[in-house]
Amino acid sequence: MTSVATLGSHCALQVLKGAKEEGLKTVLICEKKRESLYQRFPFIDEMLIVDSFKETLDERCQKALERCDSVLVPHGTLVAQLSSAEIKSIKTPVFGNKHILEWESDRKLKERLMQEAGLDIPGAIKDPKDITEPVIVKRQGAAGGKGYFVASSKKEYDEKRVRLVSDGVIAENEELYIQEYVSGVLAYLQYFYSPLREELEFFGADQRHESDIEGLARMPADQQLGSKKTPSFNVIGNSPLVLRESLLEKVYEMGENFVDAAKRLVSPGMNGPFCIEGVYDENAKFSSFEFSARIVAGTNIYTDGSPYYSMLFGEQMSMGKRIAREIRTAAESGSLDKITT
């Protein structure tokens, strides 16, 4: 019987709960330090205990996953813990397109794909000396906001970078990405593309709560200016967001354009779950500053189903369950090669 496997972090509980609801066996690759946490949940059939997620690449883990006839569901921890080359070397079938995860991790490739999709994206600043307006400075890959900062000049950029290096948050030679700062209502748009049905689905939207930038925003302006601490954008949690219905047509258009662009640039394309991330301005125009080419943690707020999916499927459907249904359908029809790489 086909099983669903994933790393014990990020959205593992949602993924494995959904797999169990679809009648599939569940396998968790679990770091020893988190074993007691995941033992609490009865829908986890088997745990592969490791000291580090890097051991996912080891022969022991790969053989265990093969024995369980596993499909590995990637999420943010896989992208953060393993290099693109390591992910591509995984022998276990990976749900979706493991090659597109490199495009998520590399800022230049990410920008190219977003441009190909025709998304409105904030401009990139190539050199800190060209900073004249507020910018947000980001790390490569799935850093979860840790090490991000805002700057309004080269002097401020240099000061904050030096501070983060001295605090051990970023490496001294780490390449950072500088992007124009766009203000507005943050929205993280969650999608699923099914290669079996050749159809895009809009799953839902969320907002992220970041520490300690949110706390700083609640301080009086003079105290904000007097603070010497570089605010962190480290993601702590998520909350649901329901969009105005008039915005949905554009939401679908952006998602479909992104899927089409991914097919052209990185075969077999953007299969499975993904997220387009950005802000709505005062005219309800969406500017996209990121994408995630796999399930995002914001879907965890809809473990009993999103409002949009309840209208599409007529039942409670989490993203984890939607992934599992795609896997089960493909396995039953002998089409796993269409949904895995």
HELIX and SHEET records of a PDB file:
HELIX    1   1 ALA A   12  GLU A   21  1                                  10    
HELIX    2   2 LYS A   32  ARG A   34  5                                   3    
HELIX    3   3 GLU A   35  TYR A   38  1                                   4    
HELIX    4   4 PHE A   53  LEU A   57  5                                   5    
HELIX    5   5 GLU A   59  ARG A   67  1                                   9    
HELIX    6   6 GLY A   76  GLN A   81  1                                   6    
HELIX    7   7 SER A   84  SER A   89  1                                   6    
HELIX    8   8 ILE A  100  SER A  105  1                                   6    
HELIX    9   9 ARG A  107  GLU A  116  1                                  10    
HELIX   10  10 PRO A  128  ASP A  130  5                                   3    
HELIX   11  11 LYS A  154  SER A  166  1                                  13    
HELIX   12  12 ILE A  213  ALA A  217  1                                   5    
HELIX   13  13 ALA A  221  GLY A  226  1                                   6    
HELIX   14  14 GLU A  245  LEU A  247  5                                   3    
HELIX   15  15 LEU A  248  LEU A  265  1                                  18    
HELIX   16  16 ALA A  297  TYR A  302  5                                   6    
HELIX   17  17 PRO A  307  PHE A  313  1                                   7    
HELIX   18  18 MET A  319  GLU A  332  1                                  14    
HELIX   19  19 LEU A  336  LYS A  338  5                                   3    
SHEET    1   A 4 GLU A  46  VAL A  50  0                                        
SHEET    2   A 4 LYS A  25  GLU A  31  1                                        
SHEET    3   A 4 SER A   3  LEU A   7  1                                        
SHEET    4   A 4 SER A  70  LEU A  72  1                                        
SHEET    1   B 4 ALA A 124  ILE A 125  0                                        
SHEET    2   B 4 TYR A 177  GLU A 180 -1                                        
SHEET    3   B 4 VAL A 135  LYS A 138 -1                                        
SHEET    4   B 4 PHE A 149  ALA A 151 -1                                        
SHEET    1   C 5 PHE A 233  LEU A 241  0                                        
SHEET    2   C 5 GLU A 199  ASP A 212 -1                                        
SHEET    3   C 5 VAL A 185  SER A 194 -1                                        
SHEET    4   C 5 GLY A 272  TYR A 280 -1                                        
SHEET    5   C 5 PHE A 286  SER A 292 -1                                        
END                                                                             
